[in-house]
Amino acid sequence: MSSRYSCARLARLAARHPCRRTFATATANRPAEHIRIVEVGPRDGLQNEQTSIPLATKIELIERLAKTGLQTIEAGSFVSPKWVPQMANSSEILQHILQTPPASPHPITYQFLLPNVKGLDNFLAYYEPFSSKQTTYPTPPPSPDNDNGPALNTSSEDPNVMPSGAEAVGSSRATSGVPEIELSIFTAATESFTQKNTNCSIAESLERFTPIMSRAKTLNLKVRAYISVALGCPYEGPNVDPHKVADLALNLLEMGADEISVADTTGMGTAPKTAELLKTLNAAGVDKSDLALHFHDTYGQALVNSVVALEHGIRTFDSAVGGLGGCPFSPGATGNVATEDLVHCFHSLGAKTGVNIEKLAEVGDWISGELGRRNESNAGKAILSRLRKSQ
């Protein structure tokens, strides 16, 4: 159990003082805040595609995304191919990332989703042999400290892009070249969705996570936990009890989860409901720094809800390039909020993401063409149109 969450919930609540600054009142004298984007396109974005996607296309998508300045990419899922055929070659993607880390301006964390212990075993069959080899490598020498030597490439036309080496200072990944891997687990805020998605109850899903958490900690792997249908369920309707979401989040944190991604899987969320959920999570003792928000854009409310979350202190958001996505177990749900739209929105509010939106727009256009589907990013299409006119 995490010591951070072992104390009384009232004590945690009393110790916190909510940030009252909003991006709407930001001034030039205030430093821009950094927003972490978790790109879920290669997993959540592709899992619902009906036509089989070649492994080479999936790997190329990850490699293209790695060059945009993103710091976290959800790369695959060790679920049963029977239930999610599109994720059948996630082991090969993991191997590729470990053996040939995609080129990127700074180290990237890659996440892989696991449904249960069997998924963990399948993941470890590929991860552990590589991990054990790394421990036998000698520590690489430090980089030369030469003020007159060649500098890292920190130039960018986008003022919101962080310098290439900014996040790499002091990082073991920067010197070894070994990408960081994290695990993800998932449950849901309603019993009906949990039964449909994982064929078990919420309580049973938590029991399944115990050995995953334990093994992950022994391997020094971080664990992210998703809570699906937090703002609306396809089987139980739009009024999901936010207190159930808060209790579930606390349970997961106390089990050892490093981050909770609260997901509006159906896209039913609205601004008032998002605000109510975040207030409930805060009142229950869930720290904002432990939360991410995951919005789908089924009803066109994802950006509105993201701004609401931003004003409530959330600084981590999930999204998918080109608006890819949908959920196999949520009939009617459309894609995730487009990463290009989210980045454009945050940049317009004075926040920084470290992402080069022009490069990102090109990736969204490319993968949409590869999948034979419409590019769902309004910002991406507008940026590409502007770039083409200027050429």
N, C-alpha and C positions, 0 to 999 in steps of 0.2 A: 504494500500500500504506500502511495506517495505521501511523504511526511508533510508536504505542502497542503494536502487536503485531509489530513488526519485530525486537525483541530476543529473546534466547533464552528458551525456555519455562521452563527451570529458574530463570532469574533472576526471571521474573515470579512463579513459585511461591514462591521464597524471600523475596520482598519483601512477601508478603501475610500477614496475621494474621487468621484467621477470627474473626468476632464470636461470642462465647460467650453473650451475653445472649439469653434466650428470653422470649417473651411470657408464658409460664406463670409467670415470676418477676417480672413487671412490678409496680411499686409506684406509689402515687399521686405520689411525689416524682420519678418519672422522666417526662420528656416523651414523649407518645405518638408513635410513628413513623408516617410517612405512607406509605401503600400506593397505588401508581398502578394504577388499573383501566383497561384498554383494552377498551372496549365494542365487540364484534365482531358484535353482532346484525344491523345493517343489511347486512352482507356475508356473513359466515360463517353467521349465523343464518338468513338468508333464501334462500341459494343452493340449498338442497335442497328447498324447497317445490315441490310439483308443480303447484299452481294458480297461474296468472299473477297477480302482485301489481301493482296499479296504481301508476304512478309517484307519484301524489299520496300514496298510503299510505306509500311508502318515504320520501318527503320529510318527511311528518308525523312518522314514527317518529324520524327524525334530529332534527327540531325539538323534539320532546318530550324526547328524551334530553338534548339540549343544555341544557335547563332544570334538570336534576337535580343538576348539580355535577360531572358527568363531565368529564375534561380531554382524553381521547383517544377518538375514535370512528372505527372502520373503516367507511367510508361506501359503498364499492363496489369493483368489480373490472373491469379492462379485459381480460377474457378473451373468447374467441370465443363468441358467442351460441349457436353450434352445440353447444358442450360444456356451457355453463352458461347456459341461456336466461334465467334469473331476473336475471342481471346485465346484460342487453342495454341498459338505459337508464342505465348508470353515468355516461355522458358528460353526460346531462342533470342528474343529481344533482350532479356536479362543477360544472357551470355555475351551478346554483342556489346552491350553497354559496359560490362565488366572488362572484357578483353580489348575492346577498341572504343574507349570513351569518346563520345562525339565532341568535336571541336567546339569550344565556347569561350567567350571573353572572360569568364570566371567560373569557378566550380559550380556544379549543378547537383542538386539532390533529386534522385529518381525514386518514385514511390510505386509499390506493387500491392495490389489489393488481394486479401486472403479471406475466404469465407469461413474456414474452419481449420482444424489441425491437419487434415489431409492436404489442404492447400499449402499450409506451412511446410509440411514434409516435402512436397513437390518443389517448393521454392528453395528450401535448404539443400536439396539434392544438387542444385546448380550453384547456389551461393556459397555454401561452406567450403567446397574444394578450392574455389578461387580465394576465399577469405583466408584460409589456412596457408596458402602459398604466399600471401602478402606478408604474413608475419615473419617469413624467413628472409625477406629482402633487407638489405642494409639500408639504414637511414640515409637519404640523399643529402649531399652537402648543401648548405644554405646558398641562396643566390648571392652573387657578388654584390657588395655594397659600394657602388660606384656612382657618385653623383654626376659624373661626366659621361657615363655609359649610355647606351641606348635606352630610352624610356619605353614603358609599356604603351601600347597604342590606346590612348585615352580620348582620341578625337571622335566627335559625333556631331552630326547636324542636329540631333534632337537634344535639347537642353535637359530633358528628363532622363537621359541615359546616364547611368553611373559610370565612372571610369572603369576600364576593364579590370584593373587590379585592385579596385577599392575593397572588395569583399574578400580578397585572397590573402591579405596580409595576416600572417600568423596561422594560416590554415594548413593543416597537414595534407589536405586534399590538393592544395595548390602546388605543393612540392612533390607529392608522390604521383599525382595524376589519377589516383583512384577515386572514382565517383562515390558519393555517399548514397547509400540505399536506405530507404525507410519502408515500413510496412503499413498497410491500411486494413482496418476491419470495418464491418458495417452492421448496423442494426436499424431499427425503425421506431418511430414514435407511436405507432398503432399496432395492435395485435394482428389485425387483418393483413396489413401489408407485410409484416414480419413472416406470417405463415405463408403468404404467396411467394415471398422473395427467398426465404431460407428454410421453409418447411419446419418452423419451430416457433415457440413463443418468445417474447422478449426476454423473459427470465432464462429460458434455455439458451438463447443467443449469448447472453452474458456469461453463462457457464462455459460455453464453447471458447470464449475468449481467454479464460484463465490460463490454460497452458500456453497459448500464443504469447500472452503478455510475459509470462515467466521465461519462456525460451528466448524471446526477443531481448529481454534485459540481460540475460547471460551472454548474448552475442553483441551487446551494446548497440542494438538497433532500436531506433525510435518507432513508436506506434501512433498512428493517426486513427481516430475513430469517427466514422460517419454516422449521423442520425438522420435517416431518410424521412420524408413526408412530415417534416416538422411544422409546415404551414398549410397542410392540406393533404388529405389521403384520397386516392381514387376509390376506395372501398368504404371509408367511413365519413367522407365529406370534408368540407373546408375548415371546420372548426376543431382543430386538434388542440387539446389542452396544453397550454404552454408550461404548466407546472409538471406535466409528465415529461416533457422535453428536458426541463431543468433537472429533475430527479435522475433521469437517465444520463445526462451529461455528468452530474456529480458522481454517479456510480462508476462511470467509465474512467473519470479522472482518478478516483480513489483506487481503481484497479491498476492504474499505472499508465493510462493513455497520456501521451505528450501533447496532443491537440485534439479538439473536437470540431469537426466540420458539420455545421447544422445546415441541412439541405432542404430547400423548397423543391422537392423532386417533381411535383405536379405543376409548379408555376402558379399555384393558387394564391400565393402570398400577396398581400397588399401593404402599403406603407403603414397604416395603423396596426395591422397584425404583426408586422415585422418589429415595430417599436414596442408593442406589448410583449412579444417574445423576448426581446433583448432586455427589457426592464425586469421581466420575470427571472431570466437567467442571472442577471446582476443581483437581484434581491435574494436569490437562492445561494449566492456565494461563488458563482462561476466567474472567474476573472476574465476580463476582455482579452487579455494576452493569450489565453488558452483557446480562443474561439476563432473559427473561420466561418464565413458564410458562403453558401453554395446555391446560387439562384438559377432556376430555369426560366425561360422567357415565353412560356406558353401563352400568357395573356398580356405580354408586352410590358410587364411591370418590373423586370429584373434590374434595370438601371435605377429606377425610382427606389426600389428596396435597397439597392447597394448604397445609394447616397444616405438613406435613413440609417443604415448600419454604420456607415462612415461617421456620421454625426454622433452616433452612440459609442464611438471609440473603437470599432472593429478595424483592424489593420491587415487582415489576411482574407483574400477572396479567391474562390475557385472560378474558373471560366474555361471555355473551349474555343480555340481558334476557329473562325468562320461560323461560330454558333453551332458547331457540331453537337450531336447528342440526342438524347431521348432515353427512356428507361424501358427495358423489355417487360417490366412488371408494373408499369404505370401507363395503362391505356390512354392515348391521347396526349401524353406529355411530349412537348417538342424539345428543341435543343437547349443547351446551356446558354447563358449569356455569353455573347461573343467576346473573346479576349480583346480584340481590337476596340470594340465599343466601350468596354470597361476601362481600358487604358486611356483612351481618348477622354472619357468622362473625368477620370481622376486627374489627368494632366490639366484639364481645363479648370479644375478646382484648386490648382496649385500644388498638388501632391506629386511625388516622384515614385516611379515604379521600376526604374532601371531598364525599361523595355524600349527598344527602338521600334516605334509603331509602324514605320514605313516597311521595315523588314518583316514585321509581323503581318502586315496587310498582304504582302507578297505570298507568305506562307498560306494564309487563309484562302487566297485566290487559287493557289496551286492545288491544295488538297481538295477544294470544292470541285475543281476540274477533274482530278483523279477519281473522285467518287461519283462524278456525273450528277452532282446536286447543286442547287443554287447556293451561292455565297450569302449567308444570312447576316453578315456584318455590314451595317450601314456605314460606319466609320471607315471600315476597310475598303469598301467600294469607292467611297468619296476620295479617300487618300490616293488610291490607285488611279482614279480618273484625273486628279490633279497632277500626279506624276507623269502620266501619259501626255497630258496637254503641254507640259513644260519641256518635253523631250523634242 
